[in-house]
């Protein structure tokens, strides 16, 4: 079994909460394979929520248990848990966000605050990488999500002093290196 230990832990909490009679709320992307897997461990009712606004009209329940897709942002998880605390009589929340993912998001935020342009490298379909790009864009509008060197645009680097680079959790090192080398060539060739 090559399942990530953080994902396994989330499976265990989802099963435990459902067996104890909690409505299980999974904070995550409805169509993501990890979320579908998490739901399969719930023996009762499960609800997938990707953003706090999805709970605006939710009436609430007596007992609610909350787990998260391991690549979710901690901020999103906290906001959803806060709404559950307002609308349910009893809430058990387990932070099942991967430590490496949370740390990468914090570091990306810090980097975005200190650069003029941000490049996020990774698959366009990767939930983890898309979330990194979204987090960085909140701090720095000049954030670009690229999957390959061919997507780089020399105009992004014109007049920029510092350029930050972050890669998604599953982005191979060689891809990051190839894109960074491409950026260097573009910067050195610019007038």
C-alpha positions as CSV (number, residue, x, y, z in Angstrom):
1,X,0.0,0.0,0.0
2,X,1.7,3.2,-1.2
3,X,-1.0,5.5,0.2
4,X,0.5,8.7,1.7
5,X,0.4,8.5,5.5
6,X,-1.4,11.9,5.7
7,X,-4.1,10.6,3.4
8,X,-4.4,7.4,5.4
9,X,-4.8,9.4,8.6
10,X,-7.6,11.4,7.0
11,X,-9.3,8.2,6.0
12,X,-9.2,7.0,9.6
13,X,-10.7,10.2,11.0
14,X,-13.4,10.2,8.3
15,X,-14.4,6.6,9.2
16,X,-14.2,7.3,13.0
17,X,-16.4,10.4,12.7
18,X,-19.0,8.6,10.6
19,X,-19.1,5.6,13.0
20,X,-19.7,8.0,15.9
21,X,-22.8,9.5,14.1
22,X,-21.2,12.8,12.8
23,X,-22.1,14.3,9.5
24,X,-18.7,14.3,7.9
25,X,-17.7,17.5,6.1
26,X,-14.7,17.1,3.8
27,X,-13.0,20.4,3.0
28,X,-11.7,19.9,-0.5
29,X,-12.3,19.8,-4.2
30,X,-15.4,17.7,-5.1
31,X,-13.9,16.0,-8.1
32,X,-10.4,15.4,-6.7
33,X,-9.5,11.7,-6.4
34,X,-8.3,12.1,-2.8
35,X,-11.7,13.6,-1.8
36,X,-13.6,10.8,-3.6
37,X,-11.4,8.4,-1.6
38,X,-12.1,10.2,1.6
39,X,-15.8,10.0,1.0
40,X,-15.5,6.2,0.5
41,X,-14.4,5.8,4.1
42,X,-17.5,7.6,5.4
43,X,-20.1,5.0,6.5
44,X,-22.9,7.6,6.9
45,X,-23.5,11.0,5.3
46,X,-20.7,13.1,3.8
47,X,-20.7,16.6,2.5
48,X,-17.8,18.1,0.4
49,X,-17.2,21.8,0.8
50,X,-14.6,23.7,-1.1
51,X,-15.2,27.2,0.2
52,X,-16.9,28.9,3.2
53,X,-19.6,30.6,1.0
54,X,-20.9,27.1,0.2
55,X,-22.1,27.0,3.8
56,X,-24.0,30.3,3.7
57,X,-27.4,28.7,3.4
58,X,-26.6,25.5,5.2
59,X,-28.8,24.9,8.2
60,X,-26.3,22.9,10.2
61,X,-26.6,19.7,12.2
62,X,-26.3,18.6,15.8
63,X,-23.0,16.7,15.3
64,X,-20.5,17.7,12.6
65,X,-17.0,16.2,12.0
66,X,-14.6,18.0,9.7
67,X,-11.6,16.6,7.8
68,X,-9.6,18.1,4.9
69,X,-8.1,17.1,1.6
70,X,-4.4,17.1,2.5
71,X,-3.5,19.8,0.0
72,X,-6.1,22.3,1.3
73,X,-5.1,25.7,2.6
74,X,-5.1,26.0,6.4
75,X,-7.0,29.3,6.1
76,X,-9.8,27.7,4.1
77,X,-10.0,24.9,6.6
78,X,-10.2,27.2,9.5
79,X,-12.9,29.4,7.9
80,X,-15.1,26.4,7.2
81,X,-14.6,25.0,10.7
82,X,-15.6,28.4,12.2
83,X,-18.9,28.4,10.2
84,X,-19.5,24.8,11.5
85,X,-18.9,26.0,15.1
86,X,-21.6,28.7,14.5
87,X,-24.2,26.3,13.0
88,X,-23.7,23.0,14.8
89,X,-24.1,22.0,18.4
90,X,-21.1,19.8,18.4
91,X,-18.0,20.0,16.1
92,X,-15.0,17.7,15.9
93,X,-12.4,18.9,13.5
94,X,-9.2,17.1,12.5
95,X,-6.6,19.1,10.7
96,X,-5.6,16.5,8.1
97,X,-3.6,19.0,5.9
98,X,-0.2,17.6,5.0
99,X,2.6,19.3,7.0
100,X,4.8,19.7,3.9
101,X,1.9,21.3,2.0
102,X,1.1,23.7,4.8
103,X,4.8,24.7,5.1
104,X,5.1,25.1,1.3
105,X,2.1,27.4,1.3
106,X,3.5,29.5,4.2
107,X,6.9,29.8,2.5
108,X,5.2,30.7,-0.8
109,X,3.3,33.5,0.9
110,X,6.4,34.8,2.6
111,X,8.3,34.7,-0.7
112,X,5.5,36.5,-2.6
113,X,5.6,39.4,-0.1
114,X,9.3,39.9,-0.9
115,X,9.5,39.7,-4.7
116,X,8.3,41.7,-7.8
117,X,7.0,38.7,-9.7
118,X,6.1,35.1,-8.7
119,X,6.4,32.0,-10.9
120,X,4.5,28.9,-9.6
121,X,5.7,25.7,-11.4
122,X,3.6,22.6,-11.7
123,X,0.7,20.9,-13.5
124,X,-2.3,23.0,-14.5
125,X,-4.5,20.2,-13.1
126,X,-2.6,19.8,-9.8
127,X,-4.8,20.9,-6.9
128,X,-1.7,21.6,-4.8
129,X,0.0,23.8,-7.5
130,X,-3.3,25.7,-8.4
131,X,-3.7,26.4,-4.7
132,X,-0.1,27.8,-4.4
133,X,-0.8,30.1,-7.4
134,X,-4.1,31.3,-5.8
135,X,-2.4,32.0,-2.5
136,X,0.5,33.9,-4.1
137,X,-1.9,35.9,-6.3
138,X,-3.7,37.2,-3.2
139,X,-0.4,38.8,-2.1
140,X,1.1,39.5,-5.5
141,X,-1.1,40.0,-8.6
142,X,2.0,39.4,-10.8
143,X,1.9,35.7,-10.2
144,X,2.1,33.2,-13.1
145,X,1.4,29.5,-13.0
146,X,3.4,27.5,-15.6
147,X,3.8,23.9,-16.4
148,X,6.6,24.1,-18.9
149,X,9.4,26.4,-20.1
150,X,7.4,27.2,-23.3
151,X,4.8,29.0,-21.2
152,X,7.2,31.6,-20.0
153,X,6.8,35.1,-21.3
154,X,9.8,37.5,-21.3
155,X,7.6,40.5,-20.6
156,X,6.9,39.1,-17.1
157,X,10.5,39.7,-16.1
158,X,11.0,43.1,-17.7
159,X,11.9,45.7,-15.1
160,X,11.6,43.3,-12.2
161,X,14.3,43.2,-9.5
162,X,13.4,40.0,-7.7
163,X,11.5,37.0,-9.1
164,X,10.2,34.3,-6.7
165,X,9.9,30.7,-7.8
166,X,8.0,27.9,-6.1
167,X,7.1,24.4,-7.3
168,X,4.1,22.2,-6.5
169,X,4.6,19.2,-4.2
170,X,4.7,16.8,-7.1
171,X,6.6,18.9,-9.6
172,X,9.8,17.1,-10.6
173,X,13.1,18.9,-9.9
174,X,14.2,18.7,-13.5
175,X,11.1,20.7,-14.6
176,X,11.8,23.4,-12.0
177,X,15.4,23.5,-13.1
178,X,14.5,23.7,-16.8
179,X,12.1,26.6,-16.1
180,X,14.6,28.5,-13.9
181,X,17.2,28.1,-16.6
182,X,14.7,29.4,-19.2
183,X,14.0,32.4,-17.0
184,X,17.7,33.1,-16.6
185,X,18.1,33.1,-20.4
186,X,15.2,35.5,-20.9
187,X,16.5,37.9,-18.2
188,X,20.0,37.9,-19.6
189,X,18.7,38.6,-23.2
190,X,16.4,41.4,-22.2
191,X,17.5,45.0,-22.9
